[in-house]
Amino acid sequence: MKPALRTISCLNDQSPRLLGALCLAILLIILAAGLWPFNFLARNQVAWLPDQNGVHFYGQGIIVNSDVLNKERKPPFPDKSITLEILLRPLLVTGNLPHILTLYDGKAPDIFFVGQWRSHLIIRSRTDNPTMGKKGKDYGEIGLNNALLKDQDCFLTITSGNGGTAIYINGKLMRSYANHQMLVGMTEEPVRLVLGNSSTGESYWNGCLTGLAIYNRALTADQVSRRYEAWKGETPPHAATEDGCLGMYLFGERKGRTVHNEINVDDTLAILERFKPVQRKMLSPFLSGYTWNLSSTQDIITNILGFIPFGFFFSALLIKITRLKRLSVNLIVTILGTAISFAIESTQAYLPTRDSSLTDVVMNVAGTMIGIITFQILHRSRASSVADRCYGTEA
């Protein structure tokens, strides 16, 4: 306890100006750590492939369709059936869950997304059906192990309708789920297509996308096989609206910021110059989507420890320069810590590499309070101690 008492004595002996400078330095460090790397106008990390049709997602990138699919108030998937044909090549194996393709309508969770976890294909679909959903979750999840191998081209076909969902690789049926429907949670809200990321921009995928087609019906196994052979051919594959094709994107432009739909000239995909998610995630709910692992635990500890010096030294400053009672000092410093944390987390919604979370605010406030309590305990002990001089004679 003696070293701590000496520290408090030293703080009391310092001039208010020096103590204020120390508090300012702590505040600047907190702001720098919370807002780093200050990339408010981050480049959209999507590039055309130099030697073939397709685009390369190489970081925080996103492609979105230029308008909603049901802009004419006509449901794009009247029977809640869909087929996706995706020609892709994963370039990175990660432990998180990047989104390759997302169907978004402004609600959470998304209608569905196709993602990659390690080398496995993951499909999550919104549902209110307890038999289809994951335990305690409002979405259902299906997938296929080792479907997305690093640096290997893959022609992925996913069909879903009243008969369930089937996953094909290179025209061959790999797995089917009789009780899973990808569009079961679809509403009449406007729908947008997001490629290479989640709607919030937090789950970016790293890989090459060289072809995409979307149908508003579930193709049969024979049709899937024939479509795969057509994509393999030397000439570009063809489809028509009569086949239920809503969009076919061959990524043959190789320049510019527009990917054209071979079926509908009015529908295009946009490659923005600056990264801009469809939906900015502002202060996600406390512990929302948290998975308790080493990384999340380290994040919580860091958020607590980062604000302990703030609570400690700002309490010391107010005690030094005001005549406020201890309770008033505690309240003011807690409000300041909360306000600064809210400001940082709200600003993080505009930083592509940061997550805006109410969980971080709670942890920051907890750290502030720990710093306040620590200072008040030591300050009270020092006041009642006979050793009231800095580096007192008791050693």
VEXSEBA-439507 format. One record per residue (C-alpha): z, y, x; residue in one letter. Coordinates in steps of 0.1 Angstrom, whole numbers, plus 2048, in hexadecimal, padded with zeros to 3 digits. Example, Ala and Ser with C-alpha at 12.3 -4.5 7.8 and 13.67 -1.06 7.14 Angstrom:
VEXSEBA-439507
+-----+-----+-----+---+
!  pz !  py !  px ! r !
+-----+-----+-----+---+
! 84E ! 7D3 ! 87B ! A !
! 847 ! 7F5 ! 889 ! S !
+-----+-----+-----+---+
***
This chain:
VEXSEBA-439507
+-----+-----+-----+---+
!  pz !  py !  px ! r !
+-----+-----+-----+---+
! 800 ! 800 ! 800 ! M !
! 807 ! 818 ! 81D ! K !
! 7E3 ! 81C ! 828 ! P !
! 7DA ! 824 ! 804 ! A !
! 7F5 ! 83D ! 801 ! L !
! 7E9 ! 84D ! 821 ! R !
! 7C6 ! 84F ! 812 ! T !
! 7D4 ! 862 ! 7F4 ! I !
! 7E8 ! 879 ! 80A ! S !
! 7C8 ! 881 ! 81E ! C !
! 7B5 ! 888 ! 7FE ! L !
! 7D0 ! 8A0 ! 7F2 ! N !
! 7CF ! 8B2 ! 814 ! D !
! 7A9 ! 8B7 ! 813 ! Q !
! 79B ! 8D8 ! 806 ! S !
! 78B ! 8D8 ! 7E3 ! P !
! 76A ! 8E1 ! 7F3 ! R !
! 76A ! 8C2 ! 809 ! L !
! 775 ! 8AB ! 7ED ! L !
! 75A ! 8BA ! 7D7 ! G !
! 740 ! 8B3 ! 7F1 ! A !
! 74B ! 88F ! 7F3 ! L !
! 749 ! 88C ! 7CD ! C !
! 726 ! 89B ! 7CD ! L !
! 71B ! 882 ! 7E8 ! A !
! 728 ! 865 ! 7D3 ! I !
! 716 ! 873 ! 7B5 ! L !
! 6F5 ! 876 ! 7C8 ! L !
! 6F8 ! 853 ! 7D5 ! I !
! 6FE ! 845 ! 7B2 ! I !
! 6DF ! 858 ! 7A5 ! L !
! 6CA ! 84D ! 7C2 ! A !
! 6D4 ! 828 ! 7BD ! A !
! 6CF ! 82A ! 798 ! G !
! 6AD ! 83B ! 798 ! L !
! 69D ! 82C ! 7B8 ! W !
! 680 ! 829 ! 7BF ! P !
! 679 ! 848 ! 7A9 ! F !
! 656 ! 83B ! 79F ! N !
! 653 ! 84D ! 77E ! F !
! 62D ! 84D ! 781 ! L !
! 629 ! 82A ! 78F ! A !
! 606 ! 81D ! 794 ! R !
! 5FB ! 801 ! 77C ! N !
! 5F8 ! 7E4 ! 793 ! Q !
! 5D9 ! 7D4 ! 785 ! V !
! 5B8 ! 7D2 ! 799 ! A !
! 596 ! 7C3 ! 794 ! W !
! 58E ! 7A4 ! 7A8 ! L !
! 575 ! 7AD ! 7C3 ! P !
! 55F ! 78E ! 7C3 ! D !
! 560 ! 781 ! 79F ! Q !
! 567 ! 78A ! 77B ! N !
! 58C ! 790 ! 774 ! G !
! 5AA ! 7A5 ! 77C ! V !
! 5C8 ! 7A1 ! 793 ! H !
! 5EB ! 7A9 ! 788 ! F !
! 5FD ! 7AE ! 7A9 ! Y !
! 61D ! 7BF ! 79E ! G !
! 62A ! 7D6 ! 782 ! Q !
! 60A ! 7D5 ! 76E ! G !
! 5FF ! 7D4 ! 74A ! I !
! 5DF ! 7D3 ! 735 ! I !
! 5E0 ! 7DB ! 70F ! V !
! 5C6 ! 7DC ! 6F4 ! N !
! 5BA ! 7FF ! 6EB ! S !
! 5C3 ! 7FC ! 6C7 ! D !
! 5D7 ! 7E5 ! 6B0 ! V !
! 5C6 ! 7C5 ! 6A5 ! L !
! 5CC ! 7CC ! 680 ! N !
! 5C3 ! 7F1 ! 680 ! K !
! 5AF ! 7ED ! 65F ! E !
! 5CE ! 7DE ! 64E ! R !
! 5BD ! 7BC ! 64F ! K !
! 5D3 ! 7A0 ! 65D ! P !
! 5C3 ! 794 ! 67D ! P !
! 5D2 ! 771 ! 678 ! F !
! 5D2 ! 76C ! 652 ! P !
! 5DC ! 747 ! 654 ! D !
! 5F4 ! 74D ! 670 ! K !
! 5DE ! 738 ! 686 ! S !
! 5D3 ! 740 ! 6A9 ! I !
! 5C1 ! 733 ! 6C7 ! T !
! 5C3 ! 742 ! 6EA ! L !
! 5AC ! 73A ! 707 ! E !
! 5B9 ! 747 ! 728 ! I !
! 5A8 ! 742 ! 749 ! L !
! 5C2 ! 74B ! 764 ! L !
! 5CF ! 745 ! 787 ! R !
! 5F5 ! 749 ! 78E ! P !
! 5FC ! 758 ! 7B0 ! L !
! 622 ! 759 ! 7B0 ! L !
! 63D ! 741 ! 7A6 ! V !
! 65C ! 753 ! 79A ! T !
! 67E ! 74A ! 78B ! G !
! 67B ! 764 ! 770 ! N !
! 664 ! 762 ! 752 ! L !
! 645 ! 779 ! 756 ! P !
! 62F ! 77E ! 738 ! H !
! 60A ! 775 ! 73B ! I !
! 601 ! 77F ! 717 ! L !
! 616 ! 78F ! 6FC ! T !
! 60F ! 795 ! 6D7 ! L !
! 623 ! 7B4 ! 6CD ! Y !
! 62B ! 7C5 ! 6AC ! D !
! 647 ! 7DC ! 6B5 ! G !
! 663 ! 7C4 ! 6AC ! K !
! 67A ! 7AF ! 6C2 ! A !
! 674 ! 794 ! 6CC ! P !
! 64E ! 795 ! 6CF ! D !
! 639 ! 781 ! 6B7 ! I !
! 633 ! 76A ! 6D5 ! F !
! 62C ! 76B ! 6FA ! F !
! 61C ! 753 ! 713 ! V !
! 630 ! 753 ! 733 ! G !
! 636 ! 742 ! 754 ! Q !
! 657 ! 734 ! 761 ! W !
! 653 ! 726 ! 784 ! R !
! 633 ! 710 ! 77F ! S !
! 63A ! 709 ! 75A ! H !
! 629 ! 718 ! 73C ! L !
! 641 ! 727 ! 723 ! I !
! 639 ! 733 ! 6FF ! I !
! 653 ! 745 ! 6EB ! R !
! 64D ! 74E ! 6C6 ! S !
! 661 ! 763 ! 6AE ! R !
! 670 ! 74F ! 692 ! T !
! 68C ! 74F ! 677 ! D !
! 68A ! 72A ! 673 ! N !
! 6AA ! 71A ! 681 ! P !
! 698 ! 6F9 ! 687 ! T !
! 67D ! 709 ! 69C ! M !
! 692 ! 723 ! 6AF ! G !
! 6A7 ! 71D ! 6CE ! K !
! 6CC ! 71A ! 6C8 ! K !
! 6DA ! 73D ! 6C2 ! G !
! 6B8 ! 74E ! 6C7 ! K !
! 69F ! 75D ! 6AF ! D !
! 681 ! 74D ! 6C1 ! Y !
! 674 ! 72B ! 6C7 ! G !
! 668 ! 71E ! 6E9 ! E !
! 64F ! 704 ! 6F4 ! I !
! 63D ! 6FE ! 714 ! G !
! 62C ! 6E7 ! 72D ! L !
! 63A ! 6DD ! 74F ! N !
! 625 ! 6E5 ! 76E ! N !
! 608 ! 6F4 ! 75A ! A !
! 605 ! 713 ! 76F ! L !
! 603 ! 709 ! 794 ! L !
! 602 ! 724 ! 7AE ! K !
! 5DF ! 72E ! 7BB ! D !
! 5CD ! 715 ! 7A3 ! Q !
! 5B5 ! 71F ! 788 ! D !
! 5BF ! 714 ! 765 ! C !
! 5AD ! 716 ! 744 ! F !
! 5C9 ! 717 ! 72B ! L !
! 5C2 ! 712 ! 706 ! T !
! 5DE ! 716 ! 6EC ! I !
! 5D8 ! 70F ! 6C7 ! T !
! 5F2 ! 715 ! 6AC ! S !
! 5F1 ! 712 ! 686 ! G !
! 5FF ! 6FF ! 669 ! N !
! 5FC ! 6DF ! 67D ! G !
! 611 ! 6EB ! 699 ! G !
! 609 ! 6F7 ! 6BC ! T !
! 5F5 ! 6E5 ! 6D7 ! A !
! 5F0 ! 6ED ! 6FC ! I !
! 5D1 ! 6E3 ! 70E ! Y !
! 5C9 ! 6E6 ! 733 ! I !
! 5A4 ! 6E6 ! 73E ! N !
! 59A ! 6D9 ! 71B ! G !
! 5B3 ! 6BC ! 71A ! K !
! 5D0 ! 6BA ! 703 ! L !
! 5F0 ! 6B9 ! 717 ! M !
! 60B ! 6BE ! 6FD ! R !
! 60F ! 6C6 ! 6D8 ! S !
! 62C ! 6D3 ! 6C3 ! Y !
! 629 ! 6CA ! 69E ! A !
! 645 ! 6E0 ! 692 ! N !
! 63D ! 700 ! 6A6 ! H !
! 628 ! 71C ! 699 ! Q !
! 622 ! 73A ! 6B0 ! M !
! 61B ! 753 ! 694 ! L !
! 636 ! 748 ! 67C ! V !
! 649 ! 769 ! 682 ! G !
! 62B ! 780 ! 67F ! M !
! 62F ! 79D ! 667 ! T !
! 616 ! 7B7 ! 659 ! E !
! 61F ! 7D0 ! 674 ! E !
! 604 ! 7DC ! 68C ! P !
! 5FD ! 7C3 ! 6A8 ! V !
! 5F4 ! 7CA ! 6CC ! R !
! 5EA ! 7B3 ! 6E8 ! L !
! 5FC ! 7B7 ! 70A ! V !
! 5F0 ! 7A5 ! 72A ! L !
! 602 ! 79F ! 74A ! G !
! 623 ! 7AC ! 73E ! N !
! 63C ! 7AF ! 722 ! S !
! 63A ! 7CB ! 709 ! S !
! 657 ! 7DC ! 71A ! T !
! 647 ! 7D8 ! 73D ! G !
! 664 ! 7C5 ! 74B ! E !
! 654 ! 7A2 ! 74F ! S !
! 635 ! 7A7 ! 764 ! Y !
! 61F ! 78A ! 76F ! W !
! 60E ! 785 ! 790 ! N !
! 5EC ! 774 ! 78E ! G !
! 5C7 ! 776 ! 786 ! C !
! 5BA ! 777 ! 763 ! L !
! 594 ! 770 ! 761 ! T !
! 58E ! 768 ! 73C ! G !
! 59E ! 76B ! 71A ! L !
! 594 ! 763 ! 6F6 ! A !
! 5A8 ! 765 ! 6D6 ! I !
! 5A0 ! 754 ! 6B5 ! Y !
! 5B1 ! 757 ! 693 ! N !
! 5B0 ! 732 ! 68D ! R !
! 5BC ! 713 ! 69E ! A !
! 59F ! 702 ! 6B0 ! L !
! 59C ! 6DC ! 6AE ! T !
! 59F ! 6C6 ! 6CD ! A !
! 579 ! 6C1 ! 6CD ! D !
! 573 ! 6E7 ! 6CB ! Q !
! 58C ! 6ED ! 6E7 ! V !
! 579 ! 6D5 ! 6FD ! S !
! 557 ! 6E4 ! 6F5 ! R !
! 565 ! 707 ! 6FB ! R !
! 572 ! 6FD ! 71D ! Y !
! 54F ! 6F0 ! 727 ! E !
! 540 ! 711 ! 71C ! A !
! 558 ! 724 ! 731 ! W !
! 550 ! 70E ! 74F ! K !
! 52B ! 715 ! 74B ! G !
! 517 ! 72C ! 761 ! E !
! 50F ! 744 ! 745 ! T !
! 52B ! 757 ! 733 ! P !
! 53A ! 744 ! 715 ! P !
! 530 ! 750 ! 6F2 ! H !
! 544 ! 752 ! 6D2 ! A !
! 540 ! 763 ! 6B1 ! A !
! 555 ! 772 ! 696 ! T !
! 54A ! 755 ! 680 ! E !
! 55D ! 73E ! 698 ! D !
! 57C ! 752 ! 691 ! G !
! 57A ! 764 ! 6B3 ! C !
! 58C ! 785 ! 6B3 ! L !
! 587 ! 78D ! 6D7 ! G !
! 576 ! 780 ! 6F6 ! M !
! 57C ! 792 ! 717 ! Y !
! 568 ! 786 ! 735 ! L !
! 575 ! 7A1 ! 74D ! F !
! 552 ! 7A6 ! 75B ! G !
! 554 ! 7CC ! 75F ! E !
! 563 ! 7CA ! 782 ! R !
! 56A ! 7EF ! 781 ! K !
! 578 ! 80A ! 76B ! G !
! 596 ! 808 ! 754 ! R !
! 587 ! 7F6 ! 736 ! T !
! 583 ! 7D2 ! 72E ! V !
! 569 ! 7CD ! 712 ! H !
! 56C ! 7B5 ! 6F5 ! N !
! 54B ! 7A0 ! 6F2 ! E !
! 551 ! 79B ! 6CD ! I !
! 55C ! 7BE ! 6C2 ! N !
! 54F ! 7DC ! 6D5 ! V !
! 569 ! 7F2 ! 6C5 ! D !
! 586 ! 7DE ! 6D4 ! D !
! 58D ! 7E1 ! 6F9 ! T !
! 5A9 ! 7DA ! 711 ! L !
! 5B6 ! 7F8 ! 725 ! A !
! 5C1 ! 7F7 ! 74A ! I !
! 5D6 ! 816 ! 74D ! L !
! 5D7 ! 829 ! 76E ! E !
! 5FC ! 82E ! 76B ! R !
! 614 ! 813 ! 760 ! F !
! 61F ! 819 ! 73C ! K !
! 62F ! 7FE ! 727 ! P !
! 627 ! 7FB ! 702 ! V !
! 64C ! 7FF ! 6FA ! Q !
! 666 ! 80F ! 70F ! R !
! 686 ! 7FC ! 70E ! K !
! 6A2 ! 815 ! 70B ! M !
! 6C6 ! 809 ! 710 ! L !
! 6C2 ! 7E4 ! 706 ! S !
! 6E2 ! 7D7 ! 6F4 ! P !
! 700 ! 7CB ! 707 ! F !
! 6FA ! 7A9 ! 718 ! L !
! 6D9 ! 7A6 ! 705 ! S !
! 6C4 ! 78B ! 715 ! G !
! 6DD ! 786 ! 731 ! Y !
! 6DC ! 765 ! 743 ! T !
! 6FB ! 75F ! 757 ! W !
! 6F0 ! 756 ! 77A ! N !
! 6F5 ! 763 ! 79D ! L !
! 6DD ! 780 ! 799 ! S !
! 6EC ! 78D ! 778 ! S !
! 70F ! 789 ! 786 ! T !
! 706 ! 79D ! 7A5 ! Q !
! 6F7 ! 7B8 ! 78F ! D !
! 717 ! 7BC ! 77A ! I !
! 72D ! 7BD ! 799 ! I !
! 716 ! 7D7 ! 7A9 ! T !
! 717 ! 7ED ! 78A ! N !
! 73D ! 7EC ! 78A ! I !
! 743 ! 7F1 ! 7AF ! L !
! 72A ! 80E ! 7B0 ! G !
! 73F ! 824 ! 799 ! F !
! 761 ! 81D ! 7A7 ! I !
! 75E ! 838 ! 7C1 ! P !
! 753 ! 850 ! 7A6 ! F !
! 772 ! 84A ! 791 ! G !
! 789 ! 84C ! 7AF ! F !
! 77C ! 86B ! 7C1 ! F !
! 774 ! 87F ! 7A2 ! F !
! 797 ! 879 ! 796 ! S !
! 7A4 ! 886 ! 7B8 ! A !
! 78E ! 8A5 ! 7B5 ! L !
! 79A ! 8AE ! 792 ! L !
! 7BE ! 8A9 ! 79C ! I !
! 7B8 ! 8BF ! 7BA ! K !
! 7A6 ! 8DC ! 7A9 ! I !
! 7B6 ! 8DC ! 786 ! T !
! 7D8 ! 8DA ! 776 ! R !
! 7CD ! 8C1 ! 75C ! L !
! 7E4 ! 8A5 ! 752 ! K !
! 7DD ! 882 ! 75E ! R !
! 7D0 ! 877 ! 73C ! L !
! 7B8 ! 894 ! 73A ! S !
! 7AB ! 88D ! 75C ! V !
! 7A5 ! 868 ! 753 ! N !
! 793 ! 872 ! 734 ! L !
! 77C ! 88B ! 745 ! I !
! 772 ! 874 ! 761 ! V !
! 76C ! 857 ! 749 ! T !
! 755 ! 86E ! 734 ! I !
! 743 ! 87A ! 753 ! L !
! 73D ! 856 ! 760 ! G !
! 730 ! 84C ! 73D ! T !
! 719 ! 86A ! 73B ! A !
! 70B ! 864 ! 75D ! I !
! 706 ! 83F ! 757 ! S !
! 6F4 ! 846 ! 736 ! F !
! 6DE ! 860 ! 747 ! A !
! 6D4 ! 847 ! 762 ! I !
! 6CE ! 82A ! 74A ! E !
! 6BA ! 840 ! 732 ! S !
! 6A4 ! 84C ! 74F ! T !
! 69F ! 828 ! 75B ! Q !
! 68B ! 822 ! 73B ! A !
! 66F ! 836 ! 74C ! Y !
! 671 ! 824 ! 76D ! L !
! 65B ! 804 ! 76D ! P !
! 671 ! 7F1 ! 785 ! T !
! 692 ! 7F9 ! 774 ! R !
! 6A3 ! 7EC ! 754 ! D !
! 6B4 ! 803 ! 73C ! S !
! 6D3 ! 7F0 ! 730 ! S !
! 6F2 ! 7F8 ! 71D ! L !
! 702 ! 7DC ! 731 ! T !
! 6FF ! 7F1 ! 750 ! D !
! 70F ! 80E ! 73F ! V !
! 72D ! 7F9 ! 735 ! V !
! 731 ! 7EC ! 759 ! M !
! 72E ! 80F ! 767 ! N !
! 749 ! 81C ! 750 ! V !
! 75F ! 7FE ! 759 ! A !
! 75A ! 807 ! 77E ! G !
! 763 ! 82C ! 777 ! T !
! 783 ! 822 ! 765 ! M !
! 78D ! 80A ! 782 ! I !
! 788 ! 827 ! 79A ! G !
! 79D ! 83E ! 784 ! I !
! 7B9 ! 825 ! 780 ! I !
! 7B9 ! 81D ! 7A5 ! T !
! 7BD ! 842 ! 7AD ! F !
! 7D8 ! 849 ! 794 ! Q !
! 7ED ! 82B ! 79F ! I !
! 7EB ! 836 ! 7C4 ! L !
! 7F1 ! 85A ! 7BB ! H !
! 810 ! 852 ! 7A7 ! R !
! 81D ! 83C ! 7C3 ! S !
! 817 ! 857 ! 7DC ! R !
! 829 ! 871 ! 7C6 ! A !
! 848 ! 85A ! 7C5 ! S !
! 847 ! 851 ! 7E9 ! S !
! 85B ! 863 ! 804 ! V !
! 83D ! 85F ! 81B ! A !
! 82B ! 87E ! 80E ! D !
! 819 ! 888 ! 82E ! R !
! 7F7 ! 87C ! 839 ! C !
! 7FC ! 85F ! 852 ! Y !
! 822 ! 861 ! 84D ! G !
! 83B ! 856 ! 866 ! T !
! 840 ! 834 ! 856 ! E !
! 828 ! 81C ! 868 ! A !
+-----+-----+-----+---+
***
